[in-house]
Amino acid sequence: MSQVDYTGMGDRELKRYFLENRGDKAALQAYLDRRKRRSNSIFTKMGYPDFDTKIEAAIRQQMKEYNS
């Protein structure tokens, strides 16, 4: 079996791959690592002067990652 490049996959592609290959523990770990890395970022708080700008940038980044 050939080595799969999880880092070259987009989020949706990696999720789809794992769901189709549930026995691939490395794929599950790659997916969970990616989700964890993305979910722990606190980048602004309500009331900060640049709140709107940071929120808009975060949304754009997530859309870009989701569509890749």
Wavefront OBJ file of the C-alpha trace (Angstrom):
o trace
v 0.000 0.000 0.000
v 1.312 3.464 -0.877
v 1.868 6.245 1.656
v -0.951 8.822 1.725
v -0.090 12.536 1.943
v -2.625 13.902 4.443
v -0.995 17.329 4.525
v -1.690 17.751 0.816
v -5.425 17.227 1.360
v -7.917 19.963 2.119
v -10.102 19.617 5.208
v -13.109 18.224 3.355
v -10.949 15.866 1.316
v -9.220 14.536 4.448
v -12.551 14.048 6.214
v -13.995 12.233 3.194
v -10.883 10.053 2.940
v -11.094 9.091 6.609
v -14.800 8.293 6.391
v -14.100 6.009 3.425
v -11.033 4.442 5.137
v -12.051 4.193 8.789
v -9.300 1.707 9.549
v -6.598 4.256 8.684
v -5.597 5.466 12.151
v -3.038 7.899 10.732
v -5.794 9.632 8.732
v -7.924 9.980 11.855
v -4.986 11.416 13.791
v -4.185 13.880 10.994
v -7.806 15.020 10.915
v -8.047 15.407 14.701
v -4.726 17.264 14.870
v -5.892 19.674 12.210
v -9.210 20.302 13.983
v -7.525 20.806 17.354
v -4.952 23.212 15.961
v -7.692 25.327 14.414
v -10.134 25.309 17.337
v -7.864 26.677 20.084
v -7.140 30.073 18.639
v -8.548 33.046 20.538
v -7.613 36.080 18.557
v -9.782 38.954 19.823
v -12.457 39.946 22.325
v -15.647 41.978 22.108
v -15.005 45.661 22.503
v -11.444 45.669 21.139
v -10.956 48.416 18.551
v -10.022 46.005 15.741
v -12.642 43.357 16.599
v -14.553 43.608 13.287
v -11.387 43.471 11.196
v -10.077 40.389 13.000
v -13.421 38.580 12.789
v -13.683 39.256 9.053
v -10.110 38.029 8.498
v -10.782 34.864 10.525
v -13.935 34.133 8.521
v -12.076 34.626 5.233
v -9.298 32.284 6.412
v -11.747 29.582 7.476
v -13.586 29.816 4.151
v -10.288 29.502 2.310
v -9.288 26.425 4.364
v -12.735 24.859 4.002
v -12.717 25.263 0.224
v -9.218 23.904 -0.262
l 1 2 3 4 5 6 7 8 9 10 11 12 13 14 15 16 17 18 19 20 21 22 23 24 25 26 27 28 29 30 31 32 33 34 35 36 37 38 39 40 41 42 43 44 45 46 47 48 49 50 51 52 53 54 55 56 57 58 59 60 61 62 63 64 65 66 67 68
